[in-house]
Amino acid sequence: MNTMDPHGRAMADARERIKRTELALERAEEMLAENMALCSRIRAQRCLVEAAHRLVEIDPQC
């Protein structure tokens, strides 16, 4: 069994924490992109609803 010195173990632990942090950051960025896309779709739908309401005000037969 190969044992690491305390410094080597601390470095390995730090690298592992960095890797986990990088993965968490990547996931957070993916979630942000998904949320931004969802907000964009909601805004577009809101514009369509508002346009439909304006159309009905102009011509109630629509």
N, C-alpha and C positions, 0 to 999 in steps of 0.2 A: 504494500500500500504506500503510495507516494503522498507524504504529508507536506503541506505548504507552510512556509514560515508565516507569522502573523501579518507581515506586510503584504505578502502575496495573496493571502486570504482576503484581506481588506480590499485589495485591488480587484479581486474577482467579484466580491460582493458589490463593489461600486459599479463595475461593468454591468452586472446583472440588474442593478437598480436603474442604471442609465437605459438599458435595453427595455425594461418594463415601462419606463417613463416615455421613451420614444414611441412604443406601441400605444400607450394611452393617448399621447398627443395625436398620433395618426388617427385613432378612432374618434377623438374629439373633433378633428378637422373634418372627418367624414360626416359626423353628426351635424356639424355646422353647415356643411354644404347641403345636406338633406333638408335641414330646417329652412335654409335660404330658398331652396327650390319650392318647398311647401308654401312659404310666405308669398312667393311670386305667384304661384297658382291661386292662392286665396285672393290676392290683390286683383288678379285678372278676372276671377269669378265675380268679385265685388263690382268691378267696372261693368261687367256684363249686366248684372242685376240693376245697377244704377241707370245704365243706358235703357234697359227695358222699362224701368219706371218712368224715365223721361219720355220715352216713346208713347206710353200709355197716357201720360198727361197731354201730349200733343194730339194724339188720335186715340180716344178711348176704344175705338173699334178693333184695335190691334190685339 
